[in-house]
Amino acid sequence: MKGIELVGSAQAHTRSLTRTLSHQRRCQAHPILLCPCTVRLWAWLTLNSPSKRFVEKDLDVSVAGRSFMITGANSGIGKAAAMAIAKKGGTVHMVCRNKDKAEEARADIVKESGNKEVYVHILDLSETRKVWEFAEAFKKKYKALNVLINNAGSIMSQRDVNAEGLEKSFAVNVLGIYILTKSLVPLLEKSPDPRVISVTSGGMFVQKLRIGNLQSERGRYDGTMVYAQHKRQQVVMTEQFAKTHTNIHFSVMHPGWVDTPAVANAMPDFHRSMKESLRSPDQGADTVVWLAISEVAITNPSGRFYQDRRVVSTHLPLAWTHSSPLEEQKFMSLLEELAKKFQPH
Ligand SMILES: NC(=O)c1ccc[n+]([C@@H]2O[C@H](COP(=O)([O-])OP(=O)(O)OC[C@H]3O[C@@H](n4cnc5c(N)ncnc54)[C@H](O)[C@@H]3O)[C@@H](O)[C@H]2O)c1
């Protein structure tokens, strides 16, 4: 996979920046970090990626004999990552919600990569008990898992709950990742050079960790902000996992703004106005693949946040989004309690 190239024309970027800045001015009544247009400004500033400093040979490795589980691997960034890893010879476990879409994506990957070691597993990550059941069964069936890529993500337009009474996007974006990772830790630890990568979003920059309303029961439900909160929770979860599971290399990354069905469906205005500047799924998957397969990625400490193959801060300058160690530990305890509640005996 090539590094990320400059996308969109300078003119388009200038038009987009002008629109963004004028919107920014109109929103001055809001605290700046709560304002979604801050994210647009930040998105614009990060569209042109420093691909020139990417070292192509970082990805010049064979991963034959190593296995990779990728959630949401039938579409967008997940499919692009699955394709790139299959081309490098890795065994790919695609964890997908929809069987037909998953099989179709698998056929594309096998055809284009020539690699038949691509397996489909059907799982709806919003079904909390089933996430446990799936991970436990996987552990029994397979002897190794080298890399887990928590890529699937969900934004809801209105609040909905799953069979366990949990807010659905929380179940997918946070508890699903927690359970899948926790349950697979023993298998990962048995495997050489284990890694866990989670795909967060720059949207998390506008959110401070909030642990008092994990189910989004109180206040008006704003799906985009709920999603951004979950993405902040993924960053904190990664930092905490890195502290407790020191044999595994954890990382969390922002893929840039990528033209995928998720963006088109969940943020149609953003998609319309930024379409010409968005990255392709391959470009969005570049850092996922780099974190999953390159040797240089694991020379960085575990638990870090990445953008364009580089460790970056998890907070914008002067932001009030920092949480205390106590809040972070409490958050992990709440996840543990919730996860245990639905664990099969
Ligand atoms: N596209 C972007 O600009 C962008 C920016 C930041 C972060 N992200 C993140 O990238 C990741 C991949 O998204 P994408 O942009 O490729 O979109 P996408 O719609 O192409 O992929 C999302 C995948 O998640 C799967 N998924 C959603 N809910 C699921 C569930 N309940 N159970 C199982 N699978 C489920 C979907 O089926 C799909 O395969 C997400 O975590 C998203 O939050 C994307």
The ligand as a Gaussian input file, in Angstrom:
#p B3LYP/6-31G(d) Opt

LIG

0 1
 N      -14.347000       7.220000       7.748000
 C      -13.801000       8.137000       8.540000
 O      -13.560000       9.287000       8.161000
 C      -13.457000       7.781000       9.933000
 C      -12.863000       8.770000      10.723000
 C      -12.526000       8.436000      12.019000
 C      -12.756000       7.180000      12.489000
 N      -13.365000       6.242000      11.699000
 C      -13.591000       4.907000      12.264000
 O      -13.174000       3.934000      11.350000
 C      -13.820000       2.705000      11.641000
 C      -14.295000       2.057000      10.352000
 O      -15.321000       2.851000       9.785000
 P      -15.402000       3.192000       8.236000
 O      -15.281000       4.658000       8.108000
 O      -14.509000       2.300000       7.457000
 O      -16.930000       2.877000       7.932000
 P      -17.667000       1.620000       7.276000
 O      -19.110000       1.895000       7.384000
 O      -17.125000       1.358000       5.917000
 O      -17.233000       0.447000       8.241000
 C      -17.771000       0.268000       9.510000
 C      -17.798000      -1.227000       9.758000
 O      -18.276000      -1.466000      11.086000
 C      -19.221000      -2.499000      11.011000
 N      -20.158000      -2.464000      12.121000
 C      -20.930000      -1.435000      12.530000
 N      -21.738000      -1.848000      13.536000
 C      -21.446000      -3.149000      13.767000
 C      -21.948000      -4.132000      14.643000
 N      -22.949000      -3.861000      15.477000
 N      -21.413000      -5.368000      14.631000
 C      -20.426000      -5.675000      13.760000
 N      -19.926000      -4.793000      12.875000
 C      -20.435000      -3.550000      12.875000
 C      -19.937000      -2.254000       9.692000
 O      -20.680000      -3.387000       9.277000
 C      -18.763000      -1.927000       8.801000
 O      -18.160000      -3.117000       8.330000
 C      -14.936000       3.035000      12.623000
 O      -14.553000       2.671000      13.934000
 C      -15.048000       4.539000      12.523000
 O      -15.522000       5.091000      13.717000
 C      -13.710000       6.514000      10.435000

